[in-house]
Amino acid sequence: MRAPEEKIFVDGPVGKIEVIMERPDAPKGIALIAHPHPIGGGANTNKVAYTLARTFVALGYAAFRPNFRGVGGTEGVHDEGHGEVDDLLAVLEDAKCRCGNLPVALAGFSFGAFCQTRVAKRLTEANHPAQRLVLVGTAAGFVEGTRQYDTEAVPHDTIVIHGSSDETVPLANVFEWAQPLDLPVVVVPGADHFFHRRLHLIRDIVTRAWRH
């Protein structure tokens, strides 16, 4: 399934949120995709975020990729994951207005994955839980240069993907977070944080998991 990329602006809590929307005809769900940390140059054009969006479009979902505060055309300033969660929820509401009240998949990379664990918690508290989460290179524990991440618990069917050679978020951090949750982690041997030359594996893992 194909869908052209379209740039839209959504009203958020502190101003406009710039979003890349890919909306196929008659989507079967909404995929909300969160990019990595702006301090490291993260934006909605990031290759992992792009790969997640294309994967979900191929699965028949409408994909929405917002820029976080202070990135691209999104107003506001970086808020350590607090305001970013509010913004993601605002984009999701807008997506539902455009597409209908469809099942919601949450996907995120690095800092974006951390934010999506918080979005998932908020949706569950509101009795509208997400259909499923996909978390890649999840920021958890102490991450050099940014901070300590207190990553939320997530459902057991969450797809957690991490590179064995991740130099930004050590694999041990993710194991420490996942172990008390009895949460499996899919480890990609030799993959670094940005999954250089291994982006296709993210697509394959998500696609296989979705078909079962």
Contacts in CASP RR format, 6 or more apart in sequence:
PFRMAT RR
TARGET T0000
AUTHOR 0000-0000-0000
METHOD contacts of the structure
MODEL  1
MRAPEEKIFVDGPVGKIEVIMERPDAPKGIALIAHPHPIGGGANTNKVAY
TLARTFVALGYAAFRPNFRGVGGTEGVHDEGHGEVDDLLAVLEDAKCRCG
NLPVALAGFSFGAFCQTRVAKRLTEANHPAQRLVLVGTAAGFVEGTRQYD
TEAVPHDTIVIHGSSDETVPLANVFEWAQPLDLPVVVVPGADHFFHRRLH
LIRDIVTRAWRH
1 24 0 8 1.000
1 57 0 8 1.000
1 58 0 8 1.000
1 59 0 8 1.000
1 60 0 8 1.000
2 24 0 8 1.000
2 57 0 8 1.000
3 22 0 8 1.000
3 23 0 8 1.000
3 24 0 8 1.000
3 57 0 8 1.000
3 62 0 8 1.000
3 63 0 8 1.000
4 22 0 8 1.000
5 20 0 8 1.000
5 21 0 8 1.000
5 22 0 8 1.000
6 20 0 8 1.000
6 21 0 8 1.000
6 22 0 8 1.000
6 23 0 8 1.000
7 18 0 8 1.000
7 19 0 8 1.000
7 20 0 8 1.000
7 21 0 8 1.000
8 18 0 8 1.000
8 19 0 8 1.000
8 21 0 8 1.000
9 16 0 8 1.000
9 17 0 8 1.000
9 18 0 8 1.000
9 19 0 8 1.000
9 73 0 8 1.000
10 16 0 8 1.000
10 17 0 8 1.000
10 19 0 8 1.000
10 66 0 8 1.000
10 90 0 8 1.000
10 91 0 8 1.000
10 94 0 8 1.000
11 17 0 8 1.000
11 90 0 8 1.000
11 94 0 8 1.000
12 86 0 8 1.000
12 87 0 8 1.000
12 90 0 8 1.000
13 83 0 8 1.000
13 86 0 8 1.000
13 87 0 8 1.000
13 90 0 8 1.000
14 69 0 8 1.000
14 75 0 8 1.000
14 76 0 8 1.000
14 83 0 8 1.000
14 87 0 8 1.000
15 75 0 8 1.000
15 76 0 8 1.000
16 73 0 8 1.000
16 74 0 8 1.000
16 75 0 8 1.000
17 66 0 8 1.000
17 67 0 8 1.000
17 74 0 8 1.000
17 75 0 8 1.000
17 87 0 8 1.000
17 90 0 8 1.000
17 91 0 8 1.000
18 44 0 8 1.000
18 66 0 8 1.000
18 67 0 8 1.000
18 71 0 8 1.000
18 72 0 8 1.000
18 73 0 8 1.000
18 74 0 8 1.000
19 44 0 8 1.000
19 64 0 8 1.000
19 65 0 8 1.000
19 66 0 8 1.000
19 67 0 8 1.000
19 91 0 8 1.000
19 94 0 8 1.000
20 44 0 8 1.000
20 45 0 8 1.000
20 53 0 8 1.000
20 63 0 8 1.000
20 64 0 8 1.000
20 65 0 8 1.000
21 62 0 8 1.000
21 63 0 8 1.000
21 64 0 8 1.000
21 65 0 8 1.000
21 95 0 8 1.000
21 98 0 8 1.000
22 53 0 8 1.000
22 54 0 8 1.000
22 57 0 8 1.000
22 62 0 8 1.000
22 63 0 8 1.000
23 62 0 8 1.000
23 63 0 8 1.000
23 98 0 8 1.000
23 99 0 8 1.000
24 57 0 8 1.000
24 60 0 8 1.000
24 61 0 8 1.000
24 62 0 8 1.000
27 60 0 8 1.000
27 61 0 8 1.000
27 62 0 8 1.000
27 99 0 8 1.000
27 102 0 8 1.000
28 59 0 8 1.000
28 60 0 8 1.000
28 61 0 8 1.000
28 102 0 8 1.000
28 103 0 8 1.000
29 60 0 8 1.000
29 61 0 8 1.000
29 62 0 8 1.000
29 99 0 8 1.000
29 102 0 8 1.000
29 103 0 8 1.000
29 104 0 8 1.000
29 105 0 8 1.000
29 131 0 8 1.000
30 61 0 8 1.000
30 62 0 8 1.000
30 64 0 8 1.000
30 92 0 8 1.000
30 95 0 8 1.000
30 96 0 8 1.000
30 99 0 8 1.000
30 102 0 8 1.000
30 103 0 8 1.000
30 104 0 8 1.000
30 105 0 8 1.000
31 52 0 8 1.000
31 53 0 8 1.000
31 56 0 8 1.000
31 57 0 8 1.000
31 61 0 8 1.000
31 62 0 8 1.000
31 63 0 8 1.000
31 64 0 8 1.000
31 104 0 8 1.000
31 105 0 8 1.000
31 106 0 8 1.000
31 107 0 8 1.000
32 64 0 8 1.000
32 66 0 8 1.000
32 88 0 8 1.000
32 91 0 8 1.000
32 92 0 8 1.000
32 95 0 8 1.000
32 104 0 8 1.000
32 105 0 8 1.000
32 106 0 8 1.000
32 107 0 8 1.000
32 116 0 8 1.000
32 119 0 8 1.000
33 44 0 8 1.000
33 49 0 8 1.000
33 52 0 8 1.000
33 53 0 8 1.000
33 56 0 8 1.000
33 63 0 8 1.000
33 64 0 8 1.000
33 65 0 8 1.000
33 107 0 8 1.000
33 108 0 8 1.000
34 49 0 8 1.000
34 66 0 8 1.000
34 68 0 8 1.000
34 84 0 8 1.000
34 88 0 8 1.000
34 106 0 8 1.000
34 107 0 8 1.000
34 108 0 8 1.000
34 109 0 8 1.000
34 111 0 8 1.000
34 112 0 8 1.000
34 113 0 8 1.000
34 115 0 8 1.000
34 116 0 8 1.000
34 119 0 8 1.000
35 42 0 8 1.000
35 43 0 8 1.000
35 44 0 8 1.000
35 46 0 8 1.000
35 49 0 8 1.000
35 65 0 8 1.000
35 67 0 8 1.000
35 68 0 8 1.000
35 71 0 8 1.000
35 108 0 8 1.000
35 109 0 8 1.000
35 111 0 8 1.000
35 112 0 8 1.000
36 42 0 8 1.000
36 46 0 8 1.000
36 48 0 8 1.000
36 49 0 8 1.000
36 109 0 8 1.000
36 110 0 8 1.000
36 111 0 8 1.000
36 112 0 8 1.000
37 110 0 8 1.000
37 111 0 8 1.000
37 112 0 8 1.000
37 139 0 8 1.000
37 146 0 8 1.000
38 68 0 8 1.000
38 69 0 8 1.000
38 70 0 8 1.000
38 71 0 8 1.000
38 78 0 8 1.000
38 111 0 8 1.000
39 78 0 8 1.000
39 145 0 8 1.000
39 146 0 8 1.000
41 71 0 8 1.000
42 68 0 8 1.000
42 71 0 8 1.000
43 67 0 8 1.000
43 71 0 8 1.000
43 72 0 8 1.000
44 65 0 8 1.000
44 66 0 8 1.000
44 67 0 8 1.000
44 71 0 8 1.000
46 109 0 8 1.000
47 194 0 8 1.000
47 195 0 8 1.000
47 199 0 8 1.000
48 109 0 8 1.000
48 110 0 8 1.000
48 136 0 8 1.000
48 194 0 8 1.000
48 195 0 8 1.000
48 199 0 8 1.000
48 202 0 8 1.000
49 65 0 8 1.000
49 108 0 8 1.000
49 109 0 8 1.000
50 65 0 8 1.000
51 195 0 8 1.000
51 199 0 8 1.000
51 202 0 8 1.000
51 203 0 8 1.000
52 63 0 8 1.000
52 107 0 8 1.000
52 108 0 8 1.000
52 109 0 8 1.000
52 134 0 8 1.000
52 136 0 8 1.000
52 202 0 8 1.000
52 206 0 8 1.000
53 63 0 8 1.000
53 65 0 8 1.000
54 63 0 8 1.000
54 203 0 8 1.000
55 202 0 8 1.000
55 203 0 8 1.000
55 206 0 8 1.000
55 207 0 8 1.000
56 63 0 8 1.000
56 105 0 8 1.000
56 107 0 8 1.000
56 206 0 8 1.000
57 63 0 8 1.000
58 203 0 8 1.000
58 207 0 8 1.000
59 206 0 8 1.000
59 207 0 8 1.000
59 210 0 8 1.000
61 105 0 8 1.000
62 95 0 8 1.000
62 98 0 8 1.000
62 99 0 8 1.000
62 102 0 8 1.000
64 91 0 8 1.000
64 92 0 8 1.000
64 94 0 8 1.000
64 95 0 8 1.000
66 74 0 8 1.000
66 87 0 8 1.000
66 88 0 8 1.000
66 91 0 8 1.000
67 73 0 8 1.000
67 74 0 8 1.000
68 74 0 8 1.000
68 78 0 8 1.000
68 84 0 8 1.000
68 87 0 8 1.000
69 75 0 8 1.000
69 76 0 8 1.000
69 77 0 8 1.000
69 78 0 8 1.000
69 79 0 8 1.000
69 83 0 8 1.000
69 84 0 8 1.000
69 87 0 8 1.000
70 76 0 8 1.000
70 77 0 8 1.000
70 78 0 8 1.000
74 87 0 8 1.000
78 84 0 8 1.000
80 147 0 8 1.000
81 111 0 8 1.000
81 114 0 8 1.000
81 115 0 8 1.000
81 118 0 8 1.000
84 112 0 8 1.000
84 115 0 8 1.000
85 115 0 8 1.000
85 118 0 8 1.000
85 119 0 8 1.000
85 122 0 8 1.000
88 115 0 8 1.000
88 116 0 8 1.000
88 119 0 8 1.000
89 119 0 8 1.000
89 122 0 8 1.000
89 123 0 8 1.000
92 104 0 8 1.000
92 119 0 8 1.000
96 102 0 8 1.000
103 131 0 8 1.000
104 123 0 8 1.000
104 128 0 8 1.000
104 130 0 8 1.000
104 131 0 8 1.000
105 130 0 8 1.000
105 131 0 8 1.000
105 132 0 8 1.000
105 133 0 8 1.000
105 134 0 8 1.000
106 116 0 8 1.000
106 119 0 8 1.000
106 120 0 8 1.000
106 130 0 8 1.000
106 132 0 8 1.000
106 133 0 8 1.000
106 134 0 8 1.000
107 116 0 8 1.000
107 133 0 8 1.000
107 134 0 8 1.000
107 135 0 8 1.000
107 136 0 8 1.000
107 206 0 8 1.000
108 115 0 8 1.000
108 116 0 8 1.000
108 134 0 8 1.000
108 135 0 8 1.000
108 136 0 8 1.000
109 136 0 8 1.000
109 137 0 8 1.000
110 136 0 8 1.000
110 137 0 8 1.000
110 138 0 8 1.000
110 139 0 8 1.000
110 168 0 8 1.000
110 169 0 8 1.000
110 193 0 8 1.000
111 139 0 8 1.000
111 146 0 8 1.000
112 139 0 8 1.000
113 135 0 8 1.000
113 136 0 8 1.000
113 137 0 8 1.000
113 138 0 8 1.000
113 139 0 8 1.000
114 138 0 8 1.000
114 139 0 8 1.000
114 140 0 8 1.000
114 149 0 8 1.000
114 151 0 8 1.000
116 133 0 8 1.000
116 135 0 8 1.000
117 133 0 8 1.000
117 135 0 8 1.000
117 138 0 8 1.000
117 151 0 8 1.000
117 152 0 8 1.000
117 153 0 8 1.000
117 154 0 8 1.000
118 152 0 8 1.000
119 130 0 8 1.000
120 129 0 8 1.000
120 130 0 8 1.000
120 133 0 8 1.000
120 152 0 8 1.000
120 154 0 8 1.000
120 155 0 8 1.000
121 152 0 8 1.000
121 153 0 8 1.000
123 129 0 8 1.000
123 130 0 8 1.000
124 130 0 8 1.000
129 155 0 8 1.000
132 155 0 8 1.000
132 157 0 8 1.000
132 158 0 8 1.000
132 159 0 8 1.000
132 210 0 8 1.000
133 154 0 8 1.000
133 155 0 8 1.000
133 158 0 8 1.000
133 159 0 8 1.000
134 158 0 8 1.000
134 159 0 8 1.000
134 161 0 8 1.000
134 206 0 8 1.000
135 154 0 8 1.000
135 158 0 8 1.000
135 159 0 8 1.000
135 160 0 8 1.000
135 161 0 8 1.000
136 161 0 8 1.000
136 162 0 8 1.000
136 195 0 8 1.000
136 202 0 8 1.000
137 161 0 8 1.000
137 162 0 8 1.000
137 163 0 8 1.000
137 166 0 8 1.000
137 168 0 8 1.000
137 169 0 8 1.000
137 174 0 8 1.000
137 193 0 8 1.000
138 151 0 8 1.000
138 160 0 8 1.000
138 162 0 8 1.000
138 169 0 8 1.000
138 174 0 8 1.000
138 177 0 8 1.000
139 146 0 8 1.000
139 149 0 8 1.000
139 151 0 8 1.000
139 169 0 8 1.000
140 149 0 8 1.000
140 151 0 8 1.000
140 169 0 8 1.000
140 173 0 8 1.000
140 174 0 8 1.000
140 176 0 8 1.000
140 177 0 8 1.000
141 148 0 8 1.000
141 149 0 8 1.000
141 150 0 8 1.000
141 151 0 8 1.000
141 169 0 8 1.000
141 173 0 8 1.000
141 176 0 8 1.000
141 177 0 8 1.000
142 148 0 8 1.000
142 149 0 8 1.000
142 173 0 8 1.000
143 149 0 8 1.000
143 168 0 8 1.000
143 169 0 8 1.000
143 173 0 8 1.000
144 168 0 8 1.000
151 177 0 8 1.000
153 181 0 8 1.000
154 181 0 8 1.000
154 183 0 8 1.000
156 181 0 8 1.000
156 182 0 8 1.000
156 183 0 8 1.000
158 183 0 8 1.000
159 186 0 8 1.000
159 205 0 8 1.000
159 206 0 8 1.000
159 209 0 8 1.000
160 174 0 8 1.000
160 178 0 8 1.000
160 183 0 8 1.000
160 184 0 8 1.000
160 185 0 8 1.000
160 186 0 8 1.000
161 185 0 8 1.000
161 186 0 8 1.000
161 188 0 8 1.000
161 202 0 8 1.000
161 205 0 8 1.000
161 206 0 8 1.000
162 169 0 8 1.000
162 171 0 8 1.000
162 174 0 8 1.000
162 185 0 8 1.000
162 186 0 8 1.000
162 187 0 8 1.000
162 188 0 8 1.000
162 191 0 8 1.000
163 171 0 8 1.000
163 187 0 8 1.000
163 188 0 8 1.000
163 189 0 8 1.000
163 190 0 8 1.000
163 191 0 8 1.000
163 192 0 8 1.000
163 193 0 8 1.000
163 195 0 8 1.000
164 171 0 8 1.000
164 187 0 8 1.000
164 188 0 8 1.000
164 189 0 8 1.000
164 190 0 8 1.000
164 191 0 8 1.000
165 190 0 8 1.000
165 191 0 8 1.000
165 192 0 8 1.000
166 191 0 8 1.000
166 192 0 8 1.000
166 193 0 8 1.000
167 192 0 8 1.000
167 193 0 8 1.000
168 193 0 8 1.000
169 193 0 8 1.000
171 185 0 8 1.000
171 187 0 8 1.000
174 185 0 8 1.000
175 185 0 8 1.000
177 183 0 8 1.000
178 184 0 8 1.000
178 185 0 8 1.000
186 205 0 8 1.000
188 195 0 8 1.000
188 198 0 8 1.000
188 201 0 8 1.000
188 202 0 8 1.000
190 198 0 8 1.000
191 198 0 8 1.000
191 201 0 8 1.000
195 201 0 8 1.000
195 202 0 8 1.000
END
